[in-house]
């Protein structure tokens, strides 16, 4: 979407978006129509329609740039914003929220979630329906634009794509929600009833299926359209919806269609995909585009280590670090002679070092020191400093050479990669009961593991039960911090098993200031971080109480 986020259009965005939605303080669904523009004067050119579509794509994603740099927020501003996508890993066994056990992302999995005490539920709800409202209004008016029929058809398909994405996320997390496909009055919005989850999922599947023909294939899109929805982006979300609904045979066909297009491939350089230096890689199926000064994001400010001026909000857990195999392909073990307690990245899957920053490593010309006994280090592991809470930091999405205001990053946020497509295709084949052979493994998981910068041993296991364990670990390790882990655990119905008990950070043998869980002594001298208690009822998020107060029809 480089042309959508071009300099010319971005200068118009703020004026358009400011009037795009009338937000009633009594109506968090935000489903009222525009009144800041006259339809007779606005929909008079293709460029105006494109500007409107820009507002639909952007939704409520915080524009923390230019005069708004001080507004960097940890609250989710969209499912495609870093604080809505990447931060969701802090509700899993991948990472911990530096703000502590009472931080909202932690409450999604620590047994304390309810409709009153997790404000981010309302934030996800609000940004979803905001974008739905923008999509509906656009679809009701864009046909007034004097443009070629195929141009209008594509724009409509993009708006439907964006709307279907919102309903995908709503269905996966909230379950039954109101299905709104037209602009509503305030009275109508506040008297809506919920549609069953099955109906929402079917709507999502139908929408993605119907718009594919009107969207361009990725290879047909010029460079200045990078970031706009393609056939493959719609199909990838369709595949997700089918996986989430256990329609595995359908998902096989969907993912095979993407593969057969042959437009995407695994990039040899894993690290560059995330740090802003390789943002048009053929591996990227869909991403949220950011531009310094015009539409930047604050991910570096939030996630950089303290030694480089960051707030260190994302703290990888030891559980993730221990998920990465040794370079010979054997699972990690503290007892394995390949394990080096002084450098946990030694003899390990290279993605561990690409994704996670560990004690003693160099980062952007500074040494990252987290040892709990290192009182002179600003990144010392404690429970009080604005620094690590696990002994680890995030390296993925971090550009070490960045200079300037950390709130003014132009690093794109990757939403779907071809690696996910290949792993999901293998999963769909596995769960559909299709035969698994070496050729299939080599065409999917081994392409991901075998990229030049990773070069992990190929998988040869074809037994379905054993392969399922390997595949799920591969998804975790490959897609860490990309907002996938929480959804995976929920759709696999394993969250209540995985997100239970004590969670630890880095191991510090012989440390004096080692945090423990009471009298519990960890045999590996790991820093105790937190406890999780994901419950059966946590598989579906409760509708925010504030919404129910406005509209009792939304109550269960």
Beta strands, then each sheet from edge to edge (+ up, - down):
strand 1: 95-97
strand 2: 284-288
strand 3: 314-316
strand 4: 356-357
strand 5: 362-363
strand 6: 366-367
strand 7: 393-394
strand 8: 413-417
strand 9: 500-507
strand 10: 526-533
sheet 1: 1+ 3-
sheet 2: 2+ 8-
sheet 3: 4+ 7-
sheet 4: 5+ 6-
sheet 5: 9+ 10-
end
